[in-house]
Amino acid sequence: MALVIRRAVANDASVIHQFISELAAYEREPDAVEATPESLRAQLESASCPFECLLAELEGDAVGFALFFQSYSTWRGRPGLYLEDLYVPPDKRGQGVGKALLRALANIAVERGYGRMEWAVLDWNQSAIDFYRSLGAAALDEWTVYRLTGPALEALARD
């Protein structure tokens, strides 16, 4: 079986949404997904899609995805690649799918001249942490991620 990594298109919106929903459930946030297949399709069809997505396929069946976008490093003075979501269903893990997706992302970053590739991982997800470390990724333990959403975001915008 040959693993194929390809760029997602608008017709892939449903499978992308399925993977996002499965990832949210895995990350113990099953009700947090607000995206819909329709909203993803509309974004993928837009002239300025806010993200890019790779799909991994085995014999035509989707077996994982990586959703990413361009970031920017002021210190490096160059763009970077931010990996928002990487997901391979549990029954497809251990077959090299995740590594193939990360390799494809690293190739994109290098080809585009990006200075780095970054992502976040939940501190309890030891298997993912071990996997990323095995690839040479380093944790930024001194950094803490902050987020504003919903009412807090709206309140700050009004102030």
Steps between C-alpha positions, in 0.01 A plus 500: 500500500641834394437794727406815308526849648303760307364850541141516611239664275150627565348157436701370798317725747292216649798275570696792644206577727479136602868499597462830689207353695690179577800702616280715725355185658850356547607827665202477737314793340233326286256792516754772417490472121314791342631445147265323262563319173328795331722763665813301417385456139431873466844584638673248273317651202586858593772698326679549832451180699631555855656153514652223293439132557670176406318168489666162533336220303547125483330338201283809457381507863590801716713385795618832644530871452715800580345848505746790503551866419778754462632668812777757532814524713613852575831369635576298190341758272332224299172315481448172676260210478254456785345155524155546652386138486662166422279196537522134412217274625616255770457195276728656235783602735835325492499475119708811432206726412578771757867501409417523130272798563767674709763427234273654235452807721875529558553487123246780451673710767844446347381559141335827603803619696318500832710540812318247715211264549303510825201338668353444842440170675296432811724431799322172577546359148822313575487281191490811277776667703719191466427482127588866441820469704601194296491726193728758662231749607572694818245610758494869588445439871558862597206621286134494601227536240222750573167523323211745488165376368130570530388755758854578617610579143190712439543686831859589420400616152240734653738652756 
